[in-house]
Amino acid sequence: MEIIPGSLGQIIECDPNGTDAETSQCLNTIAMDLKSNWGPGIKDLGLPPMDPLTIGEAAINAGSTLVNFNAALSGVTLTGLNNLTATNYV
């Protein structure tokens, strides 16, 4: 994991060759950083608060050769992101 100073705070870069535990810890650090630094929104950039987060449209396509999952979502509102606790990503 590398932390790079930026004009909007730190930028965290995960090592693409890291172990599962290192990747999970890095993604957890990113999630918590987003929550604390970007959660309230950034007025200067016109970014609204993350909670609630409204997503106009999203597509989810996942699966393997045996099982596929496809979903098309629209008008989704996510609430409770201020209570986000990241535990494991891998």
C-alpha positions as CSV (number, residue, x, y, z in Angstrom):
1,M,0.0,0.0,0.0
2,E,1.3,3.4,-0.9
3,I,-0.1,6.7,0.4
4,I,0.5,9.6,-2.0
5,P,-0.3,13.2,-0.8
6,G,-2.7,15.0,-3.1
7,S,-4.6,18.3,-3.4
8,L,-7.7,16.6,-2.0
9,G,-6.0,14.7,0.7
10,Q,-4.1,11.4,0.5
11,I,-4.4,9.0,-2.4
12,I,-4.1,5.4,-1.4
13,E,-2.7,2.9,-4.0
14,C,-3.0,-0.8,-3.3
15,D,-0.2,-3.1,-4.4
16,P,-1.6,-5.2,-7.3
17,N,0.8,-8.0,-6.3
18,G,0.0,-7.9,-2.6
19,T,-1.3,-10.9,-0.6
20,D,-5.0,-11.3,0.0
21,A,-4.6,-9.9,3.5
22,E,-2.6,-6.9,2.3
23,T,-5.2,-6.2,-0.4
24,S,-8.1,-6.5,2.1
25,Q,-6.3,-4.1,4.5
26,C,-5.6,-1.6,1.8
27,L,-9.2,-1.6,0.5
28,N,-10.4,-1.3,4.1
29,T,-8.1,1.8,4.5
30,I,-9.5,3.3,1.3
31,A,-13.1,2.7,2.4
32,M,-12.5,4.3,5.8
33,D,-10.7,7.2,4.2
34,L,-13.5,7.9,1.8
35,K,-16.0,7.8,4.6
36,S,-14.2,10.2,6.8
37,N,-12.8,12.6,4.2
38,W,-15.4,12.6,1.4
39,G,-18.5,11.5,3.4
40,P,-19.7,15.0,4.2
41,G,-19.3,16.0,0.6
42,I,-17.0,18.5,-1.0
43,K,-18.8,21.8,-1.7
44,D,-15.9,23.3,-3.7
45,L,-16.2,20.4,-6.2
46,G,-20.0,20.2,-6.2
47,L,-19.9,16.7,-4.6
48,P,-22.9,16.0,-2.4
49,P,-22.6,14.0,0.9
50,M,-22.3,10.3,0.5
51,D,-25.2,9.5,2.7
52,P,-27.7,9.1,1.2
53,L,-26.0,8.2,-2.1
54,T,-28.2,8.2,-5.1
55,I,-27.2,6.2,-8.1
56,G,-29.1,6.9,-11.3
57,E,-28.2,3.7,-13.1
58,A,-25.9,0.8,-12.5
59,A,-25.3,-2.6,-14.1
60,I,-24.0,-5.7,-12.3
61,N,-22.6,-8.5,-14.4
62,A,-20.9,-11.3,-12.6
63,G,-20.4,-15.0,-12.8
64,S,-18.6,-17.9,-14.4
65,T,-19.1,-20.3,-17.2
66,L,-21.6,-22.2,-15.1
67,V,-23.5,-19.4,-13.3
68,N,-24.1,-15.9,-14.5
69,F,-25.8,-13.0,-12.6
70,N,-26.9,-9.8,-14.5
71,A,-28.8,-7.0,-12.9
72,A,-29.8,-3.5,-14.2
73,L,-30.6,-1.0,-11.4
74,S,-32.1,2.4,-11.7
75,G,-33.1,5.1,-9.1
76,V,-31.1,3.4,-6.3
77,T,-30.6,5.3,-3.0
78,L,-28.2,3.9,-0.5
79,T,-28.5,5.0,3.1
80,G,-26.5,4.3,6.2
81,L,-23.1,4.8,4.6
82,N,-22.1,7.0,7.6
83,N,-22.2,3.7,9.6
84,L,-19.9,1.9,7.2
85,T,-17.6,-0.6,8.7
86,A,-15.3,-2.5,6.3
87,T,-14.1,-5.9,7.4
88,N,-12.9,-8.1,4.6
89,Y,-12.8,-7.6,0.8
90,V,-11.0,-10.7,-0.4
